[in-house]
Amino acid sequence: TDWGPKEAVGYYHWDHKSPGNKWVKATIWGGTFFQHCVQAIAADIMANGMLKAENYGYKTIFTVHDEAVALVEALTKFNYKEYEKILCDLPTWADGLLLIAEGWEGMRYKK
């Protein structure tokens, strides 16, 4: 690299976008491994929260990166503060992790 040598793992992957659809060499290094692990753990925690929320009647209809969107009937007992709390109910293996959710409610999805 421009800033010096960096240890990396080399591997081959199938590149269907390259001319001729062929195996190409690629590398991955420690920072990328760590990033992938963090994202996988976040996805597991979010999936756990969405499953728990469904048990309370919050039907998750889609996700966008780190957002979970639930569809509920208007003027019911459901509210986004309770949904936040349920989504943050951690599995036992993540006990002690600091986690905060921020939500809102509306008639349409917005970014």
C-alpha positions as CSV (number, residue, x, y, z in Angstrom):
1,T,0.0,0.0,0.0
2,D,1.0,3.6,-0.2
3,W,1.6,3.7,3.6
4,G,3.6,0.5,3.8
5,P,3.2,-3.3,3.8
6,K,0.0,-4.8,5.1
7,E,-0.6,-8.4,5.9
8,A,-3.6,-9.8,4.0
9,V,-5.2,-13.1,3.1
10,G,-5.3,-13.9,-0.6
11,Y,-8.0,-15.9,-2.2
12,Y,-9.8,-16.5,-5.5
13,H,-13.4,-15.8,-6.2
14,W,-15.7,-16.2,-9.2
15,D,-16.2,-12.9,-10.9
16,H,-19.3,-13.1,-13.1
17,K,-18.8,-9.4,-14.1
18,S,-15.3,-9.8,-15.6
19,P,-15.0,-10.6,-19.3
20,G,-15.2,-14.4,-19.7
21,N,-16.6,-15.1,-16.2
22,K,-13.4,-16.3,-14.5
23,W,-11.7,-16.8,-11.2
24,V,-9.9,-13.7,-10.0
25,K,-7.5,-13.1,-7.2
26,A,-8.6,-10.9,-4.3
27,T,-7.3,-10.0,-0.9
28,I,-8.9,-9.3,2.4
29,W,-7.2,-7.9,5.5
30,G,-7.9,-7.8,9.3
31,G,-9.9,-4.6,9.3
32,T,-12.3,-6.0,6.7
33,F,-12.6,-9.2,8.6
34,F,-13.5,-7.2,11.8
35,Q,-16.0,-5.1,9.9
36,H,-17.7,-8.1,8.5
37,C,-17.9,-9.7,12.0
38,V,-19.4,-6.5,13.5
39,Q,-22.0,-6.3,10.8
40,A,-22.9,-10.0,11.2
41,I,-23.4,-9.5,15.0
42,A,-25.5,-6.4,14.4
43,A,-27.7,-8.4,11.9
44,D,-28.1,-11.2,14.4
45,I,-29.2,-8.8,17.2
46,M,-31.6,-7.0,14.9
47,A,-33.1,-10.3,13.7
48,N,-33.5,-11.4,17.3
49,G,-35.4,-8.2,18.1
50,M,-37.6,-8.4,15.1
51,L,-38.6,-12.0,16.0
52,K,-39.4,-10.9,19.6
53,A,-41.4,-7.9,18.2
54,E,-43.5,-10.3,16.1
55,N,-44.5,-12.1,19.3
56,Y,-45.9,-8.8,20.6
57,G,-47.8,-8.2,17.4
58,Y,-45.4,-5.9,15.5
59,K,-45.2,-7.4,12.0
60,T,-41.9,-6.4,10.5
61,I,-42.5,-5.8,6.8
62,F,-39.0,-4.8,5.7
63,T,-35.6,-3.7,6.8
64,V,-33.2,-1.1,5.3
65,H,-29.6,-1.6,6.5
66,D,-30.0,-1.0,10.3
67,E,-33.7,-0.1,10.2
68,A,-36.7,-2.3,11.0
69,V,-40.1,-1.2,9.7
70,A,-43.3,-2.6,11.2
71,L,-46.8,-2.3,10.0
72,V,-49.6,-1.9,12.6
73,E,-53.2,-0.7,12.5
74,A,-53.7,2.9,13.3
75,L,-55.2,3.9,16.6
76,T,-54.2,0.6,18.3
77,K,-52.2,-0.1,21.5
78,F,-49.0,-0.3,19.4
79,N,-46.5,2.5,19.5
80,Y,-42.9,3.0,18.4
81,K,-41.5,3.4,21.9
82,E,-42.6,-0.1,22.8
83,Y,-41.2,-1.3,19.5
84,E,-37.8,0.3,20.2
85,K,-37.7,-1.4,23.6
86,I,-38.5,-4.8,22.2
87,L,-35.9,-4.5,19.4
88,C,-33.3,-3.7,22.1
89,D,-34.1,-6.7,24.2
90,L,-30.8,-8.5,23.7
91,P,-30.2,-12.3,23.4
92,T,-28.4,-13.8,26.4
93,W,-25.1,-14.0,24.4
94,A,-25.1,-10.2,24.0
95,D,-25.8,-9.4,27.6
96,G,-24.2,-6.1,28.6
97,L,-24.0,-4.7,25.1
98,L,-25.1,-1.0,25.1
99,L,-27.8,-0.7,22.5
100,I,-30.2,2.2,21.7
101,A,-32.9,2.4,19.1
102,E,-34.5,5.5,17.7
103,G,-37.9,5.3,16.1
104,W,-40.8,7.3,14.9
105,E,-44.3,6.5,13.6
106,G,-46.0,7.8,10.5
107,M,-48.3,6.9,7.7
108,R,-45.5,6.4,5.2
109,Y,-41.8,5.3,5.2
110,K,-39.2,8.0,5.2
111,K,-35.5,8.0,5.3
